Amino acid sequence: VAFLQKLPLPNLPGEVQNYLATPIYQNGNNQGIVRLDHNLSEKDIFFGRFYIANFDTFQPIGSSLLNETLVPGFGYNLTTHTKNLAFGETHIFSPSLISEFRFGFLRVAGGQQSQNQGFNFAAANGVGGIAPSPDQTGYPSVSFSGAYSTAGDPANLFTRRDNSFDIIENLSWIRGSHSMKFGAYIFRLQFNPSESPNARGSFTFTPRFTSSAPGLANGNAFADYLLGYPSSAQAGIGGGGSEYGRSLWTHFYAQDDWKVNSSLTVNYGLRYEINNQ
């Protein structure tokens, strides 16, 4: 009964295809970038860049990509918020010795959030066995086999807050007939997704318990729902389904272009990588 109060009533005549809705689909896109180039001295060149991008979409009616409802009231927000900071310095020790340093930081956050986030349907209506974290509250997913669409919030909603860091150093050195280059690359990833399948509960109704009822020779999934008899029910319990992934890559290299004479150049080098997951 509590769930039915959320479902819209028919607004067109007839027994089938009797509901029409035209809610507003919202899509926001904001981007900005600032860059600074500065000659600190005759031997030091600096650059810095900051980039920010926010993509916010409100999907009022499901697109079926998440097996979600196709009626209003159970929409979701899809967000991607990105921040990127980079800076670097080129230092000239001498005409034959030059250093290039670069640093980069990237943060990507966002995901999918129900428009009903903040309302704990299970707690408000005594549905046991469901204890979603505050950011995973909302309505359960209810599916009916046959002629009825899925209703309720999507069973799976995903959010993330990932960070990555890049450090690069290249040193170029020309000495006689040798053009040498040395460098290091360090990459650090902090992977923090959060996904809690069926955090709000997921119920499936089939024409199982009404299959032998008078006048319902083949049964009716919605009638089973009105009786309160699901064929199956699932609930994700515990925390918010968060992951804590970390990765560190460390790379080193050295190479040399040796000009033996005007018609012969020998190139050789070495690269060493440590990729920790």
Secondary structure, 3 states (H helix, E strand, C coil): CCCHHHCCCCCCCCCCCCCCCCCCCEEEEEEEEEEEEEEEECCEEEEEEEEEEEEEEEECCCCCCCCCCCCCCCCEEEEEEEEEEEEEEEEEEECCEEEEEEEEEEEEEEEEEECCCCCEHHHHCCCCCCCCCHHHCECCEEEECCCCCCEECCCCCEEEEEEEEEEEEEEEEEECCEEEEEEEEEEEEEECEEECCCCCCEEEECCCCCCCCCCCCCCCHHHHHHHCCCCEEECCCCCCCECCEEEEEEEEEEEEEEEEECCEEEEEEEEEEEEEC
